[in-house]
């Protein structure tokens, strides 16, 4: 037998919300409800990862490809900074994961940068070269690679 969770997710969410609202906790689909709650948290974390990756990538390209700098990259950097700040304001517990997230994301960025620039991943700094303060400073743009 297929459960409502599997056959009509939207209907299932309405039913679960109604059960919570009326206090009928013993009728909740706790197994699937717990999974959905975990999934929502993971979604917020993935969104922050994506924003960090986009910011790091644009800053790295800014530094290593000065001939391509332009208003578009400046605006992309500003946009990612705003979205990161907003994501962290809405999810302050994610701040405790920033150190691990930045290390993980930086590794991905090195591979993306190598693919996009034609350089080797080893040509780029192997650790994130900018402080959190620099990353979030709207006036900060890294100098050209020398």
ROSE-152066 format. One record per atom (N, C-alpha, C): residue in three letters; residue number from 1; atom name; x, y, z. Coordinates in nm, 4 decimals, always signed. Layout:
BEGIN
[ALA NUM CA [X Y Z]];
...
END
This chain:
BEGIN
[UNK 1 N [+0.0840 -0.1189 +0.0000]];
[UNK 1 CA [+0.0000 +0.0000 +0.0000]];
[UNK 1 C [+0.0884 +0.1252 +0.0000]];
[UNK 2 N [+0.0582 +0.2172 -0.0893]];
[UNK 2 CA [+0.1336 +0.3419 -0.1016]];
[UNK 2 C [+0.0786 +0.4417 +0.0002]];
[UNK 3 N [+0.1718 +0.5029 +0.0738]];
[UNK 3 CA [+0.1298 +0.6010 +0.1747]];
[UNK 3 C [+0.0978 +0.7347 +0.1087]];
[UNK 4 N [+0.0265 +0.8186 +0.1810]];
[UNK 4 CA [-0.0045 +0.9520 +0.1297]];
[UNK 4 C [+0.1241 +1.0313 +0.1080]];
[UNK 5 N [+0.2218 +1.0086 +0.1921]];
[UNK 5 CA [+0.3516 +1.0748 +0.1775]];
[UNK 5 C [+0.4091 +1.0475 +0.0389]];
[UNK 6 N [+0.3946 +0.9260 -0.0103]];
[UNK 6 CA [+0.4485 +0.8867 -0.1402]];
[UNK 6 C [+0.3562 +0.9241 -0.2561]];
[UNK 7 N [+0.2267 +0.9235 -0.2334]];
[UNK 7 CA [+0.1331 +0.9430 -0.3438]];
[UNK 7 C [+0.0827 +1.0871 -0.3593]];
[UNK 8 N [+0.0851 +1.1651 -0.2501]];
[UNK 8 CA [+0.0346 +1.3029 -0.2546]];
[UNK 8 C [+0.1066 +1.3842 -0.1480]];
[UNK 9 N [+0.2294 +1.4216 -0.1798]];
[UNK 9 CA [+0.3136 +1.4899 -0.0813]];
[UNK 9 C [+0.2477 +1.6173 -0.0294]];
[UNK 10 N [+0.1909 +1.6966 -0.1186]];
[UNK 10 CA [+0.1272 +1.8210 -0.0762]];
[UNK 10 C [+0.0129 +1.7924 +0.0218]];
[UNK 11 N [-0.0691 +1.6967 -0.0115]];
[UNK 11 CA [-0.1782 +1.6584 +0.0791]];
[UNK 11 C [-0.1256 +1.6096 +0.2127]];
[UNK 12 N [-0.0162 +1.5346 +0.2077]];
[UNK 12 CA [+0.0477 +1.4851 +0.3305]];
[UNK 12 C [+0.0940 +1.6018 +0.4176]];
[UNK 13 N [+0.1541 +1.7048 +0.3541]];
[UNK 13 CA [+0.2014 +1.8196 +0.4331]];
[UNK 13 C [+0.0845 +1.8914 +0.4999]];
[UNK 14 N [-0.0260 +1.9064 +0.4273]];
[UNK 14 CA [-0.1437 +1.9714 +0.4860]];
[UNK 14 C [-0.1978 +1.8894 +0.6027]];
[UNK 15 N [-0.2007 +1.7579 +0.5851]];
[UNK 15 CA [-0.2493 +1.6711 +0.6918]];
[UNK 15 C [-0.1597 +1.6803 +0.8158]];
[UNK 16 N [-0.0285 +1.6779 +0.7955]];
[UNK 16 CA [+0.0645 +1.6843 +0.9084]];
[UNK 16 C [+0.0528 +1.8191 +0.9800]];
[UNK 17 N [+0.0389 +1.9263 +0.9043]];
[UNK 17 CA [+0.0216 +2.0591 +0.9640]];
[UNK 17 C [-0.1069 +2.0635 +1.0456]];
[UNK 18 N [-0.2128 +2.0066 +0.9927]];
[UNK 18 CA [-0.3402 +2.0024 +1.0658]];
[UNK 18 C [-0.3294 +1.9229 +1.1940]];
[UNK 19 N [-0.2596 +1.8098 +1.1888]];
[UNK 19 CA [-0.2411 +1.7277 +1.3091]];
[UNK 19 C [-0.1610 +1.8039 +1.4145]];
[UNK 20 N [-0.0588 +1.8735 +1.3716]];
[UNK 20 CA [+0.0199 +1.9541 +1.4660]];
[UNK 20 C [-0.0650 +2.0654 +1.5258]];
[UNK 21 N [-0.1408 +2.1315 +1.4411]];
[UNK 21 CA [-0.2221 +2.2446 +1.4850]];
[UNK 21 C [-0.3280 +2.2018 +1.5865]];
[UNK 22 N [-0.3849 +2.0847 +1.5676]];
[UNK 22 CA [-0.4907 +2.0381 +1.6581]];
[UNK 22 C [-0.4367 +1.9591 +1.7763]];
[UNK 23 N [-0.3056 +1.9378 +1.7788]];
[UNK 23 CA [-0.2457 +1.8656 +1.8914]];
[UNK 23 C [-0.2601 +1.7138 +1.8834]];
[UNK 24 N [-0.2935 +1.6607 +1.7682]];
[UNK 24 CA [-0.3059 +1.5160 +1.7502]];
[UNK 24 C [-0.1701 +1.4552 +1.7169]];
[UNK 25 N [-0.0790 +1.4684 +1.8100]];
[UNK 25 CA [+0.0594 +1.4288 +1.7865]];
[UNK 25 C [+0.0759 +1.2790 +1.7680]];
[UNK 26 N [-0.0118 +1.2010 +1.8270]];
[UNK 26 CA [-0.0001 +1.0560 +1.8158]];
[UNK 26 C [-0.0336 +1.0064 +1.6751]];
[UNK 27 N [-0.0932 +1.0896 +1.5926]];
[UNK 27 CA [-0.1292 +1.0508 +1.4561]];
[UNK 27 C [-0.0270 +1.0991 +1.3519]];
[UNK 28 N [+0.0750 +1.1717 +1.3966]];
[UNK 28 CA [+0.1762 +1.2238 +1.3039]];
[UNK 28 C [+0.2553 +1.1100 +1.2395]];
[UNK 29 N [+0.2957 +1.1321 +1.1182]];
[UNK 29 CA [+0.3855 +1.0426 +1.0460]];
[UNK 29 C [+0.5282 +1.0841 +1.0838]];
[UNK 30 N [+0.5702 +1.0464 +1.2029]];
[UNK 30 CA [+0.6956 +1.0989 +1.2583]];
[UNK 30 C [+0.8180 +1.0598 +1.1763]];
[UNK 31 N [+0.8210 +0.9401 +1.1229]];
[UNK 31 CA [+0.9384 +0.8967 +1.0461]];
[UNK 31 C [+0.9602 +0.9896 +0.9262]];
[UNK 32 N [+0.8571 +1.0121 +0.8474]];
[UNK 32 CA [+0.8705 +1.0982 +0.7298]];
[UNK 32 C [+0.8796 +1.2450 +0.7680]];
[UNK 33 N [+0.8135 +1.2840 +0.8742]];
[UNK 33 CA [+0.8205 +1.4221 +0.9205]];
[UNK 33 C [+0.9629 +1.4567 +0.9644]];
[UNK 34 N [+1.0267 +1.3670 +1.0360]];
[UNK 34 CA [+1.1659 +1.3889 +1.0770]];
[UNK 34 C [+1.2585 +1.3988 +0.9561]];
[UNK 35 N [+1.2364 +1.3136 +0.8581]];
[UNK 35 CA [+1.3182 +1.3165 +0.7370]];
[UNK 35 C [+1.3015 +1.4496 +0.6635]];
[UNK 36 N [+1.1812 +1.4993 +0.6560]];
[UNK 36 CA [+1.1564 +1.6271 +0.5880]];
[UNK 36 C [+1.2192 +1.7434 +0.6637]];
[UNK 37 N [+1.2158 +1.7390 +0.7947]];
[UNK 37 CA [+1.2784 +1.8452 +0.8743]];
[UNK 37 C [+1.4291 +1.8446 +0.8530]];
[UNK 38 N [+1.4899 +1.7265 +0.8550]];
[UNK 38 CA [+1.6344 +1.7162 +0.8280]];
[UNK 38 C [+1.6663 +1.7689 +0.6880]];
[UNK 39 N [+1.5823 +1.7347 +0.5926]];
[UNK 39 CA [+1.6031 +1.7771 +0.4548]];
[UNK 39 C [+1.5970 +1.9290 +0.4422]];
[UNK 40 N [+1.5074 +1.9921 +0.5150]];
[UNK 40 CA [+1.4970 +2.1386 +0.5117]];
[UNK 40 C [+1.6256 +2.2016 +0.5646]];
[UNK 41 N [+1.6798 +2.1472 +0.6725]];
[UNK 41 CA [+1.8050 +2.1993 +0.7263]];
[UNK 41 C [+1.9199 +2.1808 +0.6289]];
[UNK 42 N [+1.9262 +2.0638 +0.5668]];
[UNK 42 CA [+2.0318 +2.0377 +0.4685]];
[UNK 42 C [+2.0195 +2.1309 +0.3488]];
[UNK 43 N [+1.8991 +2.1656 +0.3130]];
[UNK 43 CA [+1.8763 +2.2574 +0.2020]];
[UNK 43 C [+1.9354 +2.3954 +0.2331]];
[UNK 44 N [+1.9186 +2.4413 +0.3546]];
[UNK 44 CA [+1.9751 +2.5711 +0.3946]];
[UNK 44 C [+2.1277 +2.5669 +0.3892]];
[UNK 45 N [+2.1855 +2.4561 +0.4315]];
[UNK 45 CA [+2.3311 +2.4400 +0.4292]];
[UNK 45 C [+2.3818 +2.4370 +0.2848]];
[UNK 46 N [+2.3134 +2.3633 +0.1993]];
[UNK 46 CA [+2.3534 +2.3561 +0.0582]];
[UNK 46 C [+2.3444 +2.4932 -0.0090]];
[UNK 47 N [+2.2432 +2.5695 +0.0256]];
[UNK 47 CA [+2.2297 +2.7039 -0.0316]];
[UNK 47 C [+2.3482 +2.7911 +0.0085]];
[UNK 48 N [+2.3893 +2.7839 +0.1336]];
[UNK 48 CA [+2.5058 +2.8600 +0.1790]];
[UNK 48 C [+2.6312 +2.8125 +0.1057]];
[UNK 49 N [+2.6481 +2.6825 +0.0907]];
[UNK 49 CA [+2.7629 +2.6292 +0.0168]];
[UNK 49 C [+2.7668 +2.6854 -0.1249]];
[UNK 50 N [+2.6517 +2.6859 -0.1919]];
[UNK 50 CA [+2.6456 +2.7342 -0.3284]];
[UNK 50 C [+2.6835 +2.8818 -0.3360]];
[UNK 51 N [+2.6352 +2.9606 -0.2410]];
[UNK 51 CA [+2.6661 +3.1046 -0.2391]];
[UNK 51 C [+2.8151 +3.1284 -0.2127]];
[UNK 52 N [+2.8718 +3.0512 -0.1197]];
[UNK 52 CA [+3.0149 +3.0636 -0.0916]];
[UNK 52 C [+3.0967 +3.0256 -0.2153]];
[UNK 53 N [+3.0564 +2.9177 -0.2808]];
[UNK 53 CA [+3.1280 +2.8740 -0.3995]];
[UNK 53 C [+3.1245 +2.9817 -0.5083]];
[UNK 54 N [+3.0101 +3.0415 -0.5294]];
[UNK 54 CA [+2.9985 +3.1467 -0.6306]];
[UNK 54 C [+3.0846 +3.2679 -0.5945]];
[UNK 55 N [+3.0844 +3.3061 -0.4680]];
[UNK 55 CA [+3.1667 +3.4191 -0.4240]];
[UNK 55 C [+3.3150 +3.3885 -0.4419]];
[UNK 56 N [+3.3591 +3.2725 -0.3924]];
[UNK 56 CA [+3.5009 +3.2362 -0.4019]];
[UNK 56 C [+3.5453 +3.2312 -0.5481]];
[UNK 57 N [+3.4620 +3.1739 -0.6315]];
[UNK 57 CA [+3.4969 +3.1595 -0.7722]];
[UNK 57 C [+3.5138 +3.2956 -0.8379]];
[UNK 58 N [+3.4212 +3.3872 -0.8123]];
[UNK 58 CA [+3.4320 +3.5197 -0.8731]];
[UNK 58 C [+3.5529 +3.5964 -0.8203]];
[UNK 59 N [+3.5810 +3.5835 -0.6909]];
[UNK 59 CA [+3.6991 +3.6511 -0.6359]];
[UNK 59 C [+3.8283 +3.5924 -0.6939]];
[UNK 60 N [+3.8300 +3.4616 -0.7102]];
[UNK 60 CA [+3.9493 +3.3969 -0.7661]];
[UNK 60 C [+3.9694 +3.4383 -0.9118]];
[UNK 61 N [+3.8612 +3.4405 -0.9882]];
[UNK 61 CA [+3.8724 +3.4843 -1.1270]];
[UNK 61 C [+3.9123 +3.6322 -1.1329]];
[UNK 62 N [+3.8589 +3.7124 -1.0407]];
[UNK 62 CA [+3.8955 +3.8541 -1.0355]];
[UNK 62 C [+4.0469 +3.8681 -1.0183]];
[UNK 63 N [+4.1015 +3.7864 -0.9306]];
[UNK 63 CA [+4.2445 +3.7950 -0.9017]];
[UNK 63 C [+4.3300 +3.7398 -1.0156]];
[UNK 64 N [+4.2896 +3.6288 -1.0744]];
[UNK 64 CA [+4.3730 +3.5593 -1.1708]];
[UNK 64 C [+4.3417 +3.5924 -1.3172]];
[UNK 65 N [+4.2320 +3.6590 -1.3418]];
[UNK 65 CA [+4.1975 +3.6963 -1.4787]];
[UNK 65 C [+4.1619 +3.8451 -1.4862]];
[UNK 66 N [+4.2581 +3.9319 -1.4545]];
[UNK 66 CA [+4.2275 +4.0756 -1.4505]];
[UNK 66 C [+4.1787 +4.1316 -1.5841]];
[UNK 67 N [+4.2155 +4.0712 -1.6940]];
[UNK 67 CA [+4.1726 +4.1225 -1.8244]];
[UNK 67 C [+4.0220 +4.1078 -1.8451]];
[UNK 68 N [+3.9592 +4.0187 -1.7694]];
[UNK 68 CA [+3.8153 +3.9943 -1.7850]];
[UNK 68 C [+3.7297 +4.0663 -1.6810]];
[UNK 69 N [+3.7927 +4.1418 -1.5946]];
[UNK 69 CA [+3.7177 +4.2123 -1.4903]];
[UNK 69 C [+3.6170 +4.3083 -1.5515]];
[UNK 70 N [+3.5058 +4.3183 -1.4841]];
[UNK 70 CA [+3.4061 +4.4121 -1.5323]];
[UNK 70 C [+3.2954 +4.4304 -1.4302]];
[UNK 71 N [+3.2021 +4.5125 -1.4664]];
[UNK 71 CA [+3.0889 +4.5435 -1.3780]];
[UNK 71 C [+3.0088 +4.4180 -1.3437]];
[UNK 72 N [+2.9953 +4.3281 -1.4388]];
[UNK 72 CA [+2.9201 +4.2051 -1.4162]];
[UNK 72 C [+2.9795 +4.1245 -1.3006]];
[UNK 73 N [+3.1120 +4.1114 -1.2998]];
[UNK 73 CA [+3.1769 +4.0367 -1.1903]];
[UNK 73 C [+3.1620 +4.1123 -1.0586]];
[UNK 74 N [+3.1765 +4.2438 -1.0615]];
[UNK 74 CA [+3.1595 +4.3228 -0.9392]];
[UNK 74 C [+3.0208 +4.3019 -0.8808]];
[UNK 75 N [+2.9205 +4.3074 -0.9656]];
[UNK 75 CA [+2.7828 +4.2906 -0.9192]];
[UNK 75 C [+2.7569 +4.1478 -0.8716]];
[UNK 76 N [+2.8161 +4.0501 -0.9369]];
[UNK 76 CA [+2.8002 +3.9108 -0.8939]];
[UNK 76 C [+2.8613 +3.8909 -0.7553]];
[UNK 77 N [+2.9761 +3.9509 -0.7319]];
[UNK 77 CA [+3.0413 +3.9419 -0.6005]];
[UNK 77 C [+2.9548 +4.0095 -0.4948]];
[UNK 78 N [+2.9062 +4.1290 -0.5245]];
[UNK 78 CA [+2.8207 +4.2017 -0.4298]];
[UNK 78 C [+2.6936 +4.1220 -0.3998]];
[UNK 79 N [+2.6356 +4.0628 -0.5024]];
[UNK 79 CA [+2.5126 +3.9845 -0.4842]];
[UNK 79 C [+2.5353 +3.8644 -0.3933]];
[UNK 80 N [+2.6442 +3.7917 -0.4160]];
[UNK 80 CA [+2.6716 +3.6735 -0.3325]];
[UNK 80 C [+2.6983 +3.7149 -0.1879]];
[UNK 81 N [+2.7686 +3.8240 -0.1685]];
[UNK 81 CA [+2.7929 +3.8719 -0.0324]];
[UNK 81 C [+2.6611 +3.9019 +0.0388]];
[UNK 82 N [+2.5725 +3.9719 -0.0277]];
[UNK 82 CA [+2.4418 +4.0045 +0.0329]];
[UNK 82 C [+2.3638 +3.8778 +0.0669]];
[UNK 83 N [+2.3646 +3.7833 -0.0239]];
[UNK 83 CA [+2.2878 +3.6607 -0.0032]];
[UNK 83 C [+2.3478 +3.5741 +0.1076]];
[UNK 84 N [+2.4792 +3.5751 +0.1209]];
[UNK 84 CA [+2.5440 +3.5018 +0.2304]];
[UNK 84 C [+2.5076 +3.5652 +0.3637]];
[UNK 85 N [+2.5174 +3.6962 +0.3712]];
[UNK 85 CA [+2.4826 +3.7677 +0.4948]];
[UNK 85 C [+2.3378 +3.7381 +0.5330]];
[UNK 86 N [+2.2494 +3.7445 +0.4356]];
[UNK 86 CA [+2.1073 +3.7188 +0.4624]];
[UNK 86 C [+2.0843 +3.5739 +0.5054]];
[UNK 87 N [+2.1493 +3.4800 +0.4412]];
[UNK 87 CA [+2.1336 +3.3378 +0.4754]];
[UNK 87 C [+2.1803 +3.3131 +0.6187]];
[UNK 88 N [+2.2921 +3.3737 +0.6564]];
[UNK 88 CA [+2.3444 +3.3553 +0.7925]];
[UNK 88 C [+2.2574 +3.4258 +0.8965]];
[UNK 89 N [+2.1989 +3.5384 +0.8593]];
[UNK 89 CA [+2.1095 +3.6085 +0.9515]];
[UNK 89 C [+1.9843 +3.5262 +0.9782]];
[UNK 90 N [+1.9365 +3.4583 +0.8760]];
[UNK 90 CA [+1.8156 +3.3760 +0.8898]];
[UNK 90 C [+1.8442 +3.2397 +0.9525]];
[UNK 91 N [+1.9700 +3.1984 +0.9477]];
[UNK 91 CA [+2.0105 +3.0672 +0.9993]];
[UNK 91 C [+2.1396 +3.0812 +1.0791]];
[UNK 92 N [+2.1366 +3.1484 +1.1945]];
[UNK 92 CA [+2.2601 +3.1776 +1.2675]];
[UNK 92 C [+2.3386 +3.0534 +1.3089]];
[UNK 93 N [+2.2738 +2.9400 +1.3238]];
[UNK 93 CA [+2.3474 +2.8190 +1.3635]];
[UNK 93 C [+2.4414 +2.7715 +1.2528]];
[UNK 94 N [+2.4220 +2.8168 +1.1303]];
[UNK 94 CA [+2.5147 +2.7817 +1.0228]];
[UNK 94 C [+2.6517 +2.8457 +1.0422]];
[UNK 95 N [+2.6586 +2.9535 +1.1202]];
[UNK 95 CA [+2.7869 +3.0197 +1.1443]];
[UNK 95 C [+2.8872 +2.9242 +1.2077]];
[UNK 96 N [+2.8394 +2.8317 +1.2893]];
[UNK 96 CA [+2.9302 +2.7368 +1.3545]];
[UNK 96 C [+2.9908 +2.6386 +1.2547]];
[UNK 97 N [+2.9358 +2.6308 +1.1339]];
[UNK 97 CA [+2.9861 +2.5387 +1.0325]];
[UNK 97 C [+3.0722 +2.6076 +0.9269]];
[UNK 98 N [+3.0905 +2.7388 +0.9396]];
[UNK 98 CA [+3.1613 +2.8133 +0.8357]];
[UNK 98 C [+3.3037 +2.7643 +0.8124]];
[UNK 99 N [+3.3758 +2.7324 +0.9166]];
[UNK 99 CA [+3.5152 +2.6883 +0.8986]];
[UNK 99 C [+3.5208 +2.5623 +0.8130]];
[UNK 100 N [+3.4389 +2.4639 +0.8443]];
[UNK 100 CA [+3.4372 +2.3404 +0.7659]];
[UNK 100 C [+3.3826 +2.3641 +0.6253]];
[UNK 101 N [+3.2780 +2.4443 +0.6158]];
[UNK 101 CA [+3.2185 +2.4721 +0.4854]];
[UNK 101 C [+3.3177 +2.5389 +0.3914]];
[UNK 102 N [+3.3904 +2.6372 +0.4415]];
[UNK 102 CA [+3.4830 +2.7091 +0.3543]];
[UNK 102 C [+3.5946 +2.6173 +0.3045]];
[UNK 103 N [+3.6413 +2.5268 +0.3895]];
[UNK 103 CA [+3.7445 +2.4315 +0.3460]];
[UNK 103 C [+3.6890 +2.3405 +0.2368]];
[UNK 104 N [+3.5707 +2.2857 +0.2590]];
[UNK 104 CA [+3.5084 +2.1965 +0.1599]];
[UNK 104 C [+3.4826 +2.2696 +0.0284]];
[UNK 105 N [+3.4257 +2.3868 +0.0391]];
[UNK 105 CA [+3.3908 +2.4633 -0.0799]];
[UNK 105 C [+3.5165 +2.5048 -0.1560]];
[UNK 106 N [+3.6217 +2.5438 -0.0841]];
[UNK 106 CA [+3.7443 +2.5869 -0.1511]];
[UNK 106 C [+3.8012 +2.4753 -0.2381]];
[UNK 107 N [+3.7956 +2.3526 -0.1901]];
[UNK 107 CA [+3.8423 +2.2401 -0.2709]];
[UNK 107 C [+3.7648 +2.2273 -0.4009]];
[UNK 108 N [+3.6334 +2.2475 -0.3946]];
[UNK 108 CA [+3.5506 +2.2438 -0.5151]];
[UNK 108 C [+3.5851 +2.3592 -0.6085]];
[UNK 109 N [+3.6077 +2.4756 -0.5501]];
[UNK 109 CA [+3.6386 +2.5950 -0.6297]];
[UNK 109 C [+3.7694 +2.5778 -0.7058]];
[UNK 110 N [+3.8663 +2.5140 -0.6443]];
[UNK 110 CA [+3.9938 +2.4918 -0.7138]];
[UNK 110 C [+3.9726 +2.4117 -0.8420]];
[UNK 111 N [+3.8900 +2.3107 -0.8347]];
[UNK 111 CA [+3.8620 +2.2289 -0.9533]];
[UNK 111 C [+3.7845 +2.3099 -1.0585]];
[UNK 112 N [+3.6863 +2.3864 -1.0126]];
[UNK 112 CA [+3.6088 +2.4700 -1.1054]];
[UNK 112 C [+3.6963 +2.5760 -1.1707]];
[UNK 113 N [+3.7834 +2.6363 -1.0925]];
[UNK 113 CA [+3.8715 +2.7405 -1.1456]];
[UNK 113 C [+3.9660 +2.6814 -1.2499]];
[UNK 114 N [+4.0172 +2.5626 -1.2237]];
[UNK 114 CA [+4.1051 +2.4975 -1.3209]];
[UNK 114 C [+4.0287 +2.4715 -1.4511]];
[UNK 115 N [+3.9068 +2.4244 -1.4392]];
[UNK 115 CA [+3.8253 +2.3959 -1.5573]];
[UNK 115 C [+3.7951 +2.5247 -1.6352]];
[UNK 116 N [+3.7603 +2.6315 -1.5657]];
[UNK 116 CA [+3.7194 +2.7553 -1.6327]];
[UNK 116 C [+3.8358 +2.8367 -1.6882]];
[UNK 117 N [+3.9510 +2.8271 -1.6247]];
[UNK 117 CA [+4.0636 +2.9104 -1.6676]];
[UNK 117 C [+4.1649 +2.8364 -1.7536]];
[UNK 118 N [+4.1613 +2.7040 -1.7504]];
[UNK 118 CA [+4.2609 +2.6265 -1.8228]];
[UNK 118 C [+4.3894 +2.6066 -1.7441]];
[UNK 119 N [+4.3985 +2.6650 -1.6256]];
[UNK 119 CA [+4.5151 +2.6474 -1.5398]];
[UNK 119 C [+4.5017 +2.5158 -1.4631]];
[UNK 120 N [+4.6052 +2.4809 -1.3931]];
[UNK 120 CA [+4.6010 +2.3628 -1.3064]];
[UNK 120 C [+4.5475 +2.4050 -1.1696]];
[UNK 121 N [+4.4774 +2.3162 -1.1017]];
[UNK 121 CA [+4.4273 +2.3460 -0.9669]];
[UNK 121 C [+4.5423 +2.3829 -0.8745]];
[UNK 122 N [+4.6590 +2.3235 -0.8974]];
[UNK 122 CA [+4.7755 +2.3517 -0.8122]];
[UNK 122 C [+4.8321 +2.4914 -0.8355]];
[UNK 123 N [+4.7883 +2.5599 -0.9413]];
[UNK 123 CA [+4.8337 +2.6973 -0.9678]];
[UNK 123 C [+4.7684 +2.7990 -0.8744]];
[UNK 124 N [+4.6619 +2.7571 -0.8082]];
[UNK 124 CA [+4.5874 +2.8460 -0.7192]];
[UNK 124 C [+4.6238 +2.8165 -0.5740]];
[UNK 125 N [+4.5989 +2.9132 -0.4849]];
[UNK 125 CA [+4.6265 +2.8885 -0.3420]];
[UNK 125 C [+4.5493 +2.7655 -0.2941]];
[UNK 126 N [+4.6158 +2.6785 -0.2225]];
[UNK 126 CA [+4.5522 +2.5547 -0.1778]];
[UNK 126 C [+4.4645 +2.5751 -0.0551]];
[UNK 127 N [+4.4808 +2.6898 +0.0105]];
[UNK 127 CA [+4.3929 +2.7293 +0.1210]];
[UNK 127 C [+4.3289 +2.8624 +0.0861]];
[UNK 128 N [+4.2097 +2.8826 +0.1347]];
[UNK 128 CA [+4.1397 +3.0081 +0.1116]];
[UNK 128 C [+4.2296 +3.1244 +0.1530]];
[UNK 129 N [+4.2642 +3.2132 +0.0609]];
[UNK 129 CA [+4.3623 +3.3175 +0.0916]];
[UNK 129 C [+4.3051 +3.4441 +0.1558]];
[UNK 130 N [+4.1742 +3.4485 +0.1760]];
[UNK 130 CA [+4.1130 +3.5704 +0.2276]];
[UNK 130 C [+4.0455 +3.5433 +0.3607]];
[UNK 131 N [+4.0471 +3.6417 +0.4470]];
[UNK 131 CA [+3.9802 +3.6303 +0.5770]];
[UNK 131 C [+3.8295 +3.6468 +0.5575]];
[UNK 132 N [+3.7537 +3.6074 +0.6575]];
[UNK 132 CA [+3.6088 +3.6247 +0.6521]];
[UNK 132 C [+3.5735 +3.7729 +0.6390]];
[UNK 133 N [+3.6490 +3.8576 +0.7078]];
[UNK 133 CA [+3.6243 +4.0013 +0.7012]];
[UNK 133 C [+3.6433 +4.0519 +0.5583]];
[UNK 134 N [+3.7482 +4.0050 +0.4911]];
[UNK 134 CA [+3.7697 +4.0445 +0.3522]];
[UNK 134 C [+3.6570 +3.9924 +0.2618]];
[UNK 135 N [+3.6206 +3.8679 +0.2825]];
[UNK 135 CA [+3.5165 +3.8072 +0.1996]];
[UNK 135 C [+3.3857 +3.8855 +0.2058]];
[UNK 136 N [+3.3535 +3.9385 +0.3223]];
[UNK 136 CA [+3.2262 +4.0075 +0.3406]];
[UNK 136 C [+3.2361 +4.1589 +0.3252]];
[UNK 137 N [+3.3560 +4.2097 +0.2976]];
[UNK 137 CA [+3.3783 +4.3535 +0.2812]];
[UNK 137 C [+3.3480 +4.3939 +0.1369]];
[UNK 138 N [+3.2449 +4.4740 +0.1185]];
[UNK 138 CA [+3.2041 +4.5138 -0.0165]];
[UNK 138 C [+3.3107 +4.5932 -0.0910]];
[UNK 139 N [+3.4063 +4.6479 -0.0199]];
[UNK 139 CA [+3.5130 +4.7239 -0.0845]];
[UNK 139 C [+3.6322 +4.6353 -0.1217]];
[UNK 140 N [+3.6308 +4.5101 -0.0755]];
[UNK 140 CA [+3.7461 +4.4226 -0.1002]];
[UNK 140 C [+3.7349 +4.3500 -0.2338]];
[UNK 141 N [+3.8412 +4.3657 -0.3133]];
[UNK 141 CA [+3.8620 +4.2878 -0.4352]];
[UNK 141 C [+4.0089 +4.2515 -0.4365]];
[UNK 142 N [+4.0432 +4.1252 -0.4549]];
[UNK 142 CA [+4.1844 +4.0860 -0.4459]];
[UNK 142 C [+4.2679 +4.1483 -0.5583]];
[UNK 143 N [+4.3943 +4.1714 -0.5263]];
[UNK 143 CA [+4.4872 +4.2232 -0.6250]];
[UNK 143 C [+4.5129 +4.1174 -0.7311]];
[UNK 144 N [+4.5676 +4.1640 -0.8410]];
[UNK 144 CA [+4.6032 +4.0708 -0.9499]];
[UNK 144 C [+4.7099 +3.9743 -0.9027]];
[UNK 145 N [+4.7020 +3.8533 -0.9544]];
[UNK 145 CA [+4.8049 +3.7527 -0.9268]];
[UNK 145 C [+4.9321 +3.7972 -0.9964]];
[UNK 146 N [+5.0405 +3.7892 -0.9247]];
[UNK 146 CA [+5.1687 +3.8349 -0.9807]];
[UNK 146 C [+5.2530 +3.7192 -1.0224]];
END
